[in-house]
């Protein structure tokens, strides 16, 4: 299955890029590699895939392969929500409880 995600991702398919990135974060079927994971996820984000924006928010919120950054997490949740992913709005609201008003404004 991994080879299909790799082929799809290499051909520029945003869903394939996101799935390959998620697998790389989790180390399932591919080597555990945060650097490669973030590369694939950002390529999907650049194509406007709201699921990728949301996953990037989760990555920043949990500090997986990046420094934990609530401002960045909040920003990506906002973008995913604006692009139609309802769960991103729920995650945005939850993370706001951990943030100061100035952090929210910055995001």
C-alpha positions as CSV (number, residue, x, y, z in Angstrom):
1,X,0.0,0.0,0.0
2,X,2.9,2.4,0.8
3,X,4.1,2.3,-2.8
4,X,0.7,3.5,-4.0
5,X,0.9,6.5,-1.6
6,X,4.5,7.2,-2.7
7,X,3.5,7.1,-6.3
8,X,0.5,9.2,-5.8
9,X,2.4,11.8,-3.7
10,X,5.2,12.0,-6.2
11,X,2.7,12.7,-8.9
12,X,1.4,15.7,-6.9
13,X,-1.8,14.2,-5.5
14,X,-2.5,16.2,-2.3
15,X,-4.3,13.3,-0.6
16,X,-1.4,10.9,-1.4
17,X,1.0,13.5,0.0
18,X,-1.0,13.9,3.2
19,X,-1.4,10.1,3.7
20,X,2.3,9.5,3.1
21,X,3.1,12.3,5.6
22,X,0.8,10.8,8.2
23,X,2.3,7.4,7.8
24,X,5.8,8.9,8.2
25,X,4.8,10.6,11.4
26,X,3.3,7.4,12.8
27,X,6.1,5.1,11.4
28,X,3.5,2.8,9.9
29,X,4.7,1.0,6.8
30,X,7.4,3.6,6.2
31,X,10.3,4.7,8.3
32,X,9.4,7.1,11.1
33,X,10.7,10.4,9.7
34,X,9.3,13.8,10.8
35,X,11.3,15.8,8.3
36,X,9.9,13.8,5.4
37,X,6.5,13.8,6.9
38,X,6.4,17.6,7.2
39,X,7.6,18.0,3.6
40,X,4.8,15.8,2.3
41,X,2.2,17.5,4.5
42,X,3.3,21.0,3.5
43,X,3.0,20.0,-0.1
44,X,-0.6,19.0,0.5
45,X,-1.2,22.2,2.5
46,X,0.2,24.2,-0.4
47,X,-2.5,22.7,-2.6
48,X,-5.2,23.9,-0.1
49,X,-6.2,20.5,1.2
50,X,-8.1,21.3,4.4
51,X,-7.3,17.9,5.9
52,X,-3.6,18.6,5.6
53,X,-4.1,22.1,7.1
54,X,-5.8,20.4,10.1
55,X,-3.1,17.8,10.4
56,X,-0.4,20.5,10.4
57,X,-2.3,22.2,13.2
58,X,-2.3,18.9,15.2
59,X,1.4,18.6,14.5
60,X,2.1,22.0,16.0
61,X,-0.3,21.5,18.9
62,X,1.4,18.2,19.9
63,X,4.9,19.2,19.0
64,X,5.4,16.2,16.7
65,X,8.5,16.9,14.6
66,X,8.3,20.6,15.3
67,X,8.4,22.7,18.4
68,X,5.0,22.9,20.1
69,X,3.5,26.2,18.9
70,X,-0.1,27.0,19.8
71,X,-0.1,30.1,17.6
72,X,0.8,28.0,14.5
73,X,-1.7,25.3,15.5
74,X,-4.4,27.9,15.9
75,X,-3.6,29.4,12.5
76,X,-3.8,26.1,10.7
77,X,-7.1,25.2,12.5
78,X,-8.5,28.5,11.4
79,X,-7.5,27.9,7.7
80,X,-8.8,24.4,7.7
81,X,-12.1,25.6,9.2
82,X,-12.4,28.4,6.7
83,X,-11.9,25.8,4.0
84,X,-14.8,23.7,5.3
85,X,-13.4,21.2,7.8
86,X,-15.8,21.5,10.8
87,X,-13.6,19.5,13.3
88,X,-11.0,22.2,12.8
89,X,-13.3,24.7,14.4
90,X,-13.8,22.4,17.4
91,X,-10.0,22.0,17.8
92,X,-9.5,25.8,17.4
93,X,-12.0,26.5,20.1
94,X,-10.4,23.9,22.4
95,X,-6.9,25.3,21.9
96,X,-8.0,28.8,22.5
97,X,-8.5,27.8,26.2
98,X,-4.8,27.4,26.5
99,X,-3.9,30.7,24.8
100,X,-3.7,34.3,25.8
101,X,-5.8,36.9,23.9
102,X,-2.6,38.3,22.3
103,X,-1.6,34.8,21.1
104,X,-5.1,34.4,19.6
105,X,-4.9,37.7,17.9
106,X,-1.4,36.9,16.5
107,X,-2.7,33.6,15.0
